Amino acid sequence: MSSRRVFLLGGAHTPFVGKGSPDFIWKNHPDFGKRENPTLEELLKAAVDKTFAETGADPYGVQRGYVGNFVGELFSKQGHLGAALAGSHPALAMKPMTRTEGACASGGLAMLCGVDAIRAGQDVILVAGVEVQTTESARVGADYLARASHYARQRSIDEFTFPALFGRRTKAYREAFGVTEEAIGRAAVKAYANANKNPLAHMRARKMDLDTAAAASEKNPTFLQNAEYAPYIKMSDCSQVSDGASAMLLVSEEGLRRLGKSMSDAIELIGTGHSTASLYEDSDPTVLSTSAHAIQQAYADAGIHAGQVNIAEVHDCFTVTELLMYEAMGIAAPGKGGDLLAEGATDIGGRIPVNTGGGLVGFGHPVGATGVKQAVEIWRQMKGKAGGYQVPGSPGIGLTVNMGGDDRTTVVGVYKNVG
């Protein structure tokens, strides 16, 4: 392993939008027919331009780039996104640009490629992630997103494949540990409360209380056709079908010097983990075993343990996933993830804040962007740039966990505040 250090100099997001967002144009929006939602290409360019503007970095200093995206060919009828990244700014023309794909971990994989490039001798790397998912109906979109499962084997579980797969996990988890629906519902309450403080969040204008999140109702219905799993997934348990993009700059020590920056402007990526399980087999539904493996890799790489993590961005594609992530991180015992929520430990003012901007449930989940968004959020918190959802103090060690599919691919980063 190269001894070259890797730094995250900063980055930016577009607003994450979709149904439920006041910025999303749909048939009942006052601007319907007057303007349209941004395209994949427009979102990517906006995130890249904003990253250069907010970091003050010279775009011509970028040596190569990576863009995470899952299903551009389906929702936007556009593949070949490395070339789209090269076209997002004149300074990027003729430079090496590549797309990465790993379902919901596509953005995390783009980050890992950037890390590898720095360790191989490059100095300034652009990493981006983008997804548009609102161009089709919910049912067609669910079929597209089911490509992140083993389609031949798992597609038939339900019309909404992934909610059913995580309904399966929720059922198993609740039965194994006696966890209540209310305990899991607290994850949605926290996600929405944090999103309400975040001007870029998909659900910034929507409220969620525990009475609503804790039980199915007319305003928070179950929706699966699978009778076994239907009672275990409500609308509030789901991450948002969002459009959006994020981007960031990874640099070496030499890259910092070239861009006229100091370590106080950056955070250091001190450990990574990347684990991939077989697509063709199911694992214990009460454990995120692939994520746990990648997290332990990252801890070992960074030379830290779970108790040293001060802040985290974890993959909460469904509410139960956040509880399972606490357990995979080693900050909660099996079946006890809900206890951290109940005591407020993972709130913005808690002892280990998690998903401060709202996570996938509140901030939104434009699939290819999520892994990049998570890393930028850690940078923003460590540098005191999170605005209305800034945590107290200055976190020293941060963690990101970006999961693809039903815990089949996971990318983990450990970050140190060096300024």
Order of alpha helices (4+ residues) and beta strands (2+ residues): beta-alpha-beta-alpha-alpha-beta-alpha-beta-alpha-alpha-alpha-alpha-alpha-beta-alpha-beta-alpha-beta-alpha-alpha-alpha-alpha-beta-beta
